Amino acid sequence: MTFKEQYRKLLVEKKQNPAAWHDEAIDLIDKTIAPDKWVEAMAVCEAALDAGKPDESILNLRKEMFSHGKELHAGVNLNDEDYADWFVQLESFNKKLADAGVAEAWVELSSLYNNARYPLRDYEKSEEYMLRGVSLDDPLALTLHGYHLYHGINYADVDKEKGRELMLRAKEKNFERAETYLIMSEFHSDIAFDVYEQKIKDNIAAAKPADRLWGLLGDLYHDRLDDVEKALEAYNKGIETSNDPYCNYRKALLILNDAVEGDSDEALLMLKEAYEWNIVHAADFSGRFYCYSEKHRNVAKAIEWY
């Protein structure tokens, strides 16, 4: 059965039992890390949305579905045909949410087009949808678009002043993640090492969750101090607290580059997991490793990862 067929069947089933939506949403909120549960959560939310009854439990489930890149994780291992159908379904779902007044849905549409497989990737549409969120003064849109402008990422030309202004506006709205992105933006600035280190640590203590900041702290020790042990300690903390994909990726690189001791087979699995959470560089490194490693040389696997 194709993804399209499975989802249509699931959606029909959910629409037939509206009395269960509330309890299903509560039950699924901690399970969306699993792709099949994520798809079920979308069906529950869409059924409620189509009926005009997205209560607080439904909206909370929707928010959880799009946290930490779970939506990208849900589609990463689909074959091309199923992925295309998944993409269309997710686009339709987010447009329904946007029409219902959920401003963050414009950001999710932007992310969908920004991270899609080719030929579905479309930076013009990504920018268009992100700017719709910015026009609504949505804090997430302000933060991400500001970060994109600051660094000139993807569709955005570099405009550090405007980018910082947007992130600060989101911070003024008490959007917690804005401070994290502001700190991340300062990584290549001339701020004193001790000051920047303390800034990251203070934000780790305050942020919920702090996964991206452990990776940032690890990179600070690795790139500025060349202190591999302190970097590894920070990456391990990110893995311990939230199994952060970026920290898994960076730790795996240290192991496979013989910078620290570790099991190379486990490190390769860490790269695979990181890739499945949209750390795309993990695929490139895996390809190079299988191509050039004496112990693990496997040209077929190298080509697969490339």
Salt bridges, closest charged atoms under 4 A:
GLU24 OE2 - LYS14 NZ 2.93
ASP27 OD1 - LYS31 NZ 3.06
GLU40 OE2 - LYS14 NZ 2.99
GLU40 OE1 - LYS37 NZ 3.68
GLU46 OE2 - LYS96 NZ 2.65
ASP50 OD2 - LYS15 NZ 2.88
ASP50 OD1 - LYS96 NZ 2.98
ASP55 OD2 - HIS22 ND1 3.32
GLU64 OE2 - LYS70 NZ 2.49
ASP80 OD1 - ARG117 NH1 2.89
ASP85 OD1 - LYS4 NZ 3.94
GLU91 OE2 - LYS95 NZ 3.60
GLU104 OE1 - ARG62 NH2 3.05
GLU104 OE2 - LYS63 NZ 3.13
ASP137 OD1 - ARG169 NH1 2.75
ASP137 OD2 - LYS173 NZ 2.99
GLU165 OE2 - LYS162 NZ 3.74
GLU179 OE1 - LYS171 NZ 2.73
GLU186 OE1 - LYS199 NZ 3.02
GLU197 OE2 - LYS201 NZ 3.58
ASP211 OD2 - HIS68 ND1 3.46
ASP219 OD1 - ARG250 NE 2.92
ASP223 OD1 - HIS222 ND1 2.86
ASP223 OD1 - ARG250 NH2 3.62
GLU240 OE2 - LYS237 NZ 3.76
ASP265 OD1 - HIS296 ND1 3.74
GLU276 OE2 - LYS272 NZ 2.69
ASP284 OD2 - ARG288 NE 3.32
